[in-house]
Amino acid sequence: MNLNTGDLQLFRTLYETQSLTETAERLDISLSKASRILSALRRELDDDLFNRFDHLMYPTARAKEIYPKVLELLEGFAGLTKQSFSERTLDKVFSIGGIDNALVTYIGPCLNELVCRAPNLRINFHHISRNLYCDMQQGLIDMAIYATKENYSGFQRLELCEDVYVYVSRADSHFAQQANAGISLSERMLKAAQRIQITLPKESSDDIGTAPFIEKFHETDGQTQLATPFFVSAPFLLYGDATVCIPFQAAKLFPLAILGRSRSAEVFSPTLIWSDKNTGDPAHQWLRSFLVTEIKSRVTPLDNIPILTD
């Protein structure tokens, strides 16, 4: 019998997706090549394996019989690959998508340890676009860090931590002095002093906020003077008693006064996202595991953030 791991991977993927088109996309091959491999499988195994009905490819009894054996073989091959893998010799560029907050808050603090563990690995960080999932599917981006609840077929996601927007000001501001003196702060007064506005809305899957949207300013009791799509620039733009809302996990990295969170502020979860195509890749697996472990070891619980009065 003349079968290789590529043939077996196509069989497994087709069995699981019941679609030759989706199988070709997941394996990053042309539809014609996928069709040729399926024809070769049918000849080698002397069975149709999959019968088309109502736009789907349903496995035959023979396919159902050999499916567990195919899984066992592929897992065996994967085990051999894992045993020979070493991050010390990993020489590869990984493209990670996200926004500046993800780069500074989650990637930056891990870099020193990453260099120690995998000295030849490099990261190319990309600002995400509206084509985030297409970019990952096509291999232009290996993974992304983004706070979203979207869950699409063909992609995996893993929540990294909890975060929430907090009001911050300069450490020498009047608000910081009041907070240090134990004086309760109200959201109304901090909102009135909000001069910097982060304009990175996430209102739908089509709205990733790749540019400022003036019409999407949050309502404030004061006058927002500057809108920026860059989270980590806001702290450097603060002056006097001006305030801004940024994610807590980023705010704690800067010499800022964290004044508190709104009583109605929603907790969100920055998430690691990747395509199913990369799930079994040993290098990809290692980097995912490294990032998740390092990020989780550095995040701060939200328990002690002051809740602002109304």
C-alpha positions in Angstrom: 0.0 0.0 0.0 1.4 3.4 -1.1 0.0 6.0 1.3 1.7 8.9 3.1 0.8 11.2 5.9 -0.6 13.8 3.5 -3.0 11.3 2.2 -4.1 10.3 5.7 -4.5 13.9 6.7 -6.8 14.5 3.8 -8.8 11.4 4.7 -9.2 12.6 8.4 -10.0 16.2 7.4 -12.6 15.1 4.8 -14.1 12.7 7.3 -14.5 15.5 9.8 -15.6 18.3 7.5 -17.6 16.3 5.0 -16.6 18.9 2.4 -13.8 18.6 -0.1 -13.6 22.3 -0.6 -13.2 23.0 3.1 -10.7 20.2 3.4 -8.5 21.7 0.6 -8.7 25.1 2.4 -7.7 23.7 5.8 -4.8 21.7 4.3 -3.8 24.7 2.1 -3.9 22.8 -1.1 -5.8 23.3 -4.4 -9.2 21.7 -4.8 -7.9 19.7 -7.8 -5.0 18.3 -5.8 -7.4 17.3 -3.0 -9.6 15.6 -5.6 -6.5 13.7 -7.0 -5.5 12.5 -3.5 -9.1 11.3 -2.8 -9.0 9.4 -6.1 -5.7 7.8 -5.1 -7.1 6.8 -1.7 -10.1 5.2 -3.3 -7.9 3.1 -5.6 -5.5 2.1 -2.8 -8.4 1.1 -0.4 -10.7 -0.2 -3.1 -13.7 1.7 -1.8 -15.5 4.9 -2.6 -14.9 6.1 1.0 -17.2 9.1 0.7 -20.4 9.5 -1.2 -21.7 12.9 -2.2 -25.3 13.7 -1.1 -26.9 17.1 -0.7 -23.6 19.0 -1.1 -21.9 16.9 1.6 -19.5 14.0 1.5 -20.7 11.2 3.7 -18.3 8.4 4.8 -19.0 4.9 3.7 -18.9 1.9 6.1 -15.4 1.2 5.1 -14.3 4.8 5.8 -16.0 4.6 9.3 -14.1 1.4 9.9 -10.6 2.8 9.1 -11.1 6.3 10.6 -9.9 5.3 14.1 -6.8 3.6 12.6 -6.0 6.7 10.6 -6.2 8.8 13.7 -3.9 6.4 15.5 -1.3 6.5 12.7 -1.4 10.3 12.5 -1.0 10.6 16.3 2.0 8.3 16.1 3.7 10.4 13.4 2.9 13.6 15.5 4.5 11.9 18.5 7.7 11.3 16.5 7.8 15.0 15.5 7.2 16.2 19.0 10.1 14.1 20.4 12.5 15.7 18.0 11.3 19.2 18.5 13.5 21.7 20.4 12.7 25.4 20.9 16.5 26.0 21.3 17.0 25.2 17.6 13.7 26.7 16.4 14.6 29.2 13.6 11.3 30.8 12.4 9.5 34.0 12.1 6.0 34.1 13.6 3.4 36.7 12.6 1.1 37.8 15.4 -1.8 40.1 14.9 -3.2 42.5 17.4 -3.4 46.1 18.5 -0.8 48.1 20.3 -2.3 47.2 23.7 -1.7 43.5 23.0 1.9 44.1 21.9 2.9 46.2 25.0 0.8 44.4 27.6 1.2 40.7 26.6 4.1 40.3 24.1 6.5 42.9 25.5 6.9 41.5 29.0 7.6 38.0 27.6 10.4 39.0 25.2 13.3 38.4 27.6 12.2 34.9 28.5 11.4 34.2 24.9 14.9 35.1 23.8 16.3 32.8 26.6 14.1 29.9 25.6 14.1 30.2 21.8 17.0 32.5 20.8 16.4 32.2 17.0 12.6 32.7 17.0 11.4 36.1 15.8 8.0 37.8 16.0 6.6 40.1 13.4 3.7 41.9 15.0 0.9 43.1 12.7 -1.9 45.5 13.4 -5.1 43.6 12.7 -7.3 44.4 9.8 -10.9 43.7 8.8 -9.5 40.5 7.1 -8.1 39.1 10.3 -9.6 35.6 10.0 -8.8 35.4 6.2 -5.3 36.4 7.0 -5.0 33.6 9.5 -6.6 31.1 7.2 -4.2 32.0 4.4 -1.2 31.8 6.7 -0.4 35.5 6.6 -0.8 35.7 10.3 0.0 32.7 12.5 -2.1 33.8 15.5 -3.8 36.9 17.0 -4.4 38.4 20.4 -7.7 40.2 20.4 -10.6 40.7 22.8 -13.5 39.2 21.0 -16.3 36.7 21.6 -16.5 35.7 18.0 -16.2 32.0 17.5 -15.9 30.8 13.9 -15.6 27.2 12.5 -12.0 26.4 11.6 -10.5 28.5 14.3 -9.5 27.9 17.9 -9.6 30.5 20.7 -8.2 30.6 24.3 -9.0 33.3 26.7 -5.9 34.7 28.3 -7.1 36.7 31.2 -9.8 39.2 32.4 -9.5 42.9 31.8 -11.7 46.0 32.3 -11.5 49.7 31.4 -10.3 51.9 34.2 -10.0 55.7 34.5 -6.4 56.9 34.9 -4.6 60.2 35.3 -1.1 61.4 35.9 0.3 60.3 39.3 0.6 63.9 40.4 -3.0 64.9 39.4 -5.5 66.3 41.9 -7.6 63.1 41.4 -4.5 60.9 42.3 -4.0 63.0 45.5 -7.7 62.5 46.5 -7.5 58.8 45.8 -4.3 58.5 47.9 -6.1 60.4 50.7 -8.9 57.8 50.7 -11.4 60.2 49.2 -14.1 58.5 47.1 -14.1 59.5 43.5 -17.2 59.6 41.3 -17.4 58.6 37.7 -19.2 61.8 36.9 -16.2 64.0 37.9 -13.7 61.7 36.1 -15.9 61.7 33.0 -16.0 65.4 33.0 -12.2 65.5 33.0 -11.8 63.0 30.2 -9.8 64.8 27.5 -8.3 61.8 25.6 -10.6 59.4 23.9 -9.6 55.9 22.6 -11.5 55.4 19.3 -11.1 51.7 18.8 -14.7 50.5 18.8 -15.7 46.9 18.5 -19.4 47.0 17.7 -19.6 44.2 15.2 -17.4 41.7 13.3 -17.1 44.3 10.5 -15.9 47.0 12.8 -12.4 46.5 14.0 -11.6 50.2 14.3 -8.6 50.5 12.1 -8.9 54.3 12.1 -10.4 57.0 14.3 -14.1 57.5 14.1 -15.0 61.0 15.4 -18.7 60.1 15.3 -18.0 57.2 17.7 -16.7 59.4 20.6 -18.2 58.1 23.9 -20.5 60.6 25.5 -18.8 62.6 28.2 -19.6 65.4 30.5 -16.5 67.2 29.4 -14.9 68.0 26.1 -12.7 65.3 24.5 -9.8 67.1 22.9 -8.0 64.3 21.2 -9.1 60.9 19.7 -6.5 58.2 19.1 -6.7 54.6 18.1 -3.5 53.8 20.1 -4.1 52.7 23.6 -0.5 53.0 24.9 -0.1 56.6 23.6 -2.8 57.9 25.8 -0.8 57.9 29.1 1.9 60.0 27.5 -0.7 62.6 26.3 -2.2 63.2 29.7 -1.7 66.6 31.3 -2.9 68.3 34.5 -6.0 66.6 35.8 -7.0 65.1 32.5 -8.3 61.5 32.5 -8.6 58.7 30.0 -10.1 55.2 30.0 -7.7 52.3 29.1 -7.6 48.6 29.9 -6.4 47.9 33.4 -3.8 45.2 32.4 -2.1 47.9 30.3 -2.6 50.8 32.8 -0.7 49.0 35.6 2.4 48.9 33.4 2.7 52.7 33.4 3.5 55.2 36.2 -0.2 56.3 36.3 -2.8 56.7 39.0 -5.5 54.1 38.5 -8.5 55.9 39.8 -11.1 53.2 39.5 -13.6 51.5 37.2 -17.2 52.3 36.4 -19.8 50.3 38.3 -21.3 49.3 34.9 -17.9 48.5 33.2 -18.0 45.1 31.5 -15.2 42.7 32.1 -13.7 41.4 28.8 -11.2 38.7 27.9 -8.2 39.2 25.6 -8.1 36.0 23.5 -5.5 34.0 21.6 -6.9 33.0 18.3 -5.4 30.7 15.6 -6.5 28.6 12.6 -7.1 24.9 12.9 -4.4 24.4 10.3 -1.8 25.3 12.8 -3.1 23.4 15.8 -0.8 20.4 15.3 2.3 22.2 14.3 5.0 21.6 17.0 6.5 25.1 16.8 3.1 26.7 16.8 2.1 24.6 19.7 5.2 25.5 21.7 4.8 29.3 21.1 1.1 29.1 22.1 1.9 27.3 25.2 4.8 29.7 26.0 2.6 32.8 25.5 -0.3 31.4 27.5 1.9 30.4 30.4 3.9 33.7 30.5 0.9 35.9 30.1 -1.2 34.2 32.8 1.8 34.4 35.2 1.9 38.2 34.8 -1.7 39.4 34.7 -3.2 41.0 37.8 -6.7 40.0 39.2 -9.3 42.7 39.0 -10.4 42.3 42.6 -8.8 45.3 44.1 -9.7 47.9 41.5 -11.8 50.7 43.2 -15.4 50.9 42.1 -16.4 54.5 41.4 -19.5 56.1 42.8 -22.1 57.3 40.3 
